[in-house]
Amino acid sequence: MRRNTLALLGGRPVRTRPLDIPSWPPVTKTGERALTAAYRSGKWSFGGPVEQALAREFAAYHGAKHGVFMANGTVTLQCALAACGVGRGDEVIVPALTWIATAMAAHYVGARPVFVDVERTTLCIDAGKFEEAITPRTRAVIPVHLYGSMADLDAIRRIAKRHGIAVIEDCAHMQGGKWKGRGVGSWGDVGSFSFQESKTVAAGEGGICITSDDGIASRLYRIKHIGYDMQSARGQAAAGPPPGLVCYNFRGTEFQAAILRDQLRGLPRLIARYNRGADRLRGILRGTPGVRIQARGRRADPQGYYGWTVMFDEGPLSGVPLPGIQEALRAEGVGNFVMTYGPVYRHVLWNLPRGRFRIAAGGGCPVAEGTGTERALMMHHWALGSPAGTLDAIGRALVKVARNATALKLK
Ligand SMILES: *Cc1c(COP(=O)(O)O)cnc(C)c1O
């Protein structure tokens, strides 16, 4: 068996032992203690002390004044839009490549999501295309900091300001990520985060909005807490919500908050580790034709990671169907690459009738539909925390598959 022959074609695999990838979500002794303490505290919800502490700490970490903790990272987007006054008849610009929640949030408040294409390098919303898609009805834009990159916040904020449009950052993939050294989510009018179990800070379910605008914070709190204001104790609201502000029960619990506070303490170390893992992979892949790594956020300092994404849209691998590349990697002992999102409007769960959304520029979103979907594979963030031996195997398997693209094509 020759070392250079693809394992798929009978060669020796890069890795014969299983990859040593940390398990996710994380379980810690300190997390267990915090969870038990919340359980025994007799206070399980309704703006308890753990929730308050988490909201304060999470907002401060990301450079914002207020944090409003909620049930998940979908209702946070919905509340963010509502708190910014977005509603029926309005348009909300979203990237075509994201989880469907980003666009559904616009629909939930009665607005129309408008999809625009993403950049080939970062896979985040293309600022130029965002500007082209603006109409007199546009009230908000939701840039998503996708996988392991960041949307161009400087350009997006400049354009939004010029047109009087609210910016809501979808940071579901970017806990702990900073733009020019200040937390993502603090640059827009609101930053929305998810704590669903696959995210880098995870509690099964949960979400938070951060903002430095007192008025927005107050409305966010009322919307998620059935109308109560931030100061009122249970059943003792001094004043009701403003007329017309539709309020819900989108509360999270003390149990979630307890786990999240524990994880938040470890976040700087986790992010630093992921950045080192990504640097190591970049080093191994340097100069390998046909494997393009998703670009880091332009001003990422540090970069956050939901995943680590590679694209095969140029050079020798561009003609090989994605499942073939995935299979070749799996044969090399590297089976942790998964497919990425496709365009929201092609998702099996996306069922809005055509009149309820719009795809900007008529011709569709070629980058999201092509490179971003059919030519990209991702591994989840926890793999970036693997020991060097595992990272090296992942990197070497990618290099080997790329070098043997012709053999793979002929297979
Ligand atoms: C996870 C996610 C959300 C929100 O998800 P929830 O499961 O509702 O917490 C929103 N946007 C993106 C991009 C996501 O990945």
The ligand as an SDF file (V2000), in Angstrom:
LIG
                    3D

 15 15  0  0  0  0  0  0  0  0999 V2000
  -28.5400   28.9430   15.7920 C   0  0  0  0  0  0  0  0  0  0  0  0
  -28.8180   30.1310   14.9840 C   0  0  0  0  0  0  0  0  0  0  0  0
  -29.8500   31.0500   15.2890 C   0  0  0  0  0  0  0  0  0  0  0  0
  -30.8270   30.8940   16.4080 C   0  0  0  0  0  0  0  0  0  0  0  0
  -31.0620   29.6280   16.7650 O   0  0  0  0  0  0  0  0  0  0  0  0
  -31.9000   29.0700   17.9940 P   0  0  0  0  0  0  0  0  0  0  0  0
  -31.7870   27.6070   17.7400 O   0  0  0  0  0  0  0  0  0  0  0  0
  -33.2740   29.5820   17.8610 O   0  0  0  0  0  0  0  0  0  0  0  0
  -31.2500   29.4890   19.2640 O   0  0  0  0  0  0  0  0  0  0  0  0
  -29.9550   32.1950   14.5250 C   0  0  0  0  0  0  0  0  0  0  0  0
  -29.1160   32.4310   13.5220 N   0  0  0  0  0  0  0  0  0  0  0  0
  -28.1260   31.5900   13.1840 C   0  0  0  0  0  0  0  0  0  0  0  0
  -27.1940   31.9570   12.0870 C   0  0  0  0  0  0  0  0  0  0  0  0
  -27.9490   30.4070   13.8910 C   0  0  0  0  0  0  0  0  0  0  0  0
  -26.9780   29.5660   13.5470 O   0  0  0  0  0  0  0  0  0  0  0  0
  1  2  1  0
  2  3  1  0
  2 14  2  0
  3  4  1  0
  3 10  2  0
  4  5  1  0
  5  6  1  0
  6  7  2  0
  6  8  1  0
  6  9  1  0
 10 11  1  0
 11 12  2  0
 12 13  1  0
 12 14  1  0
 14 15  1  0
M  END
$$$$
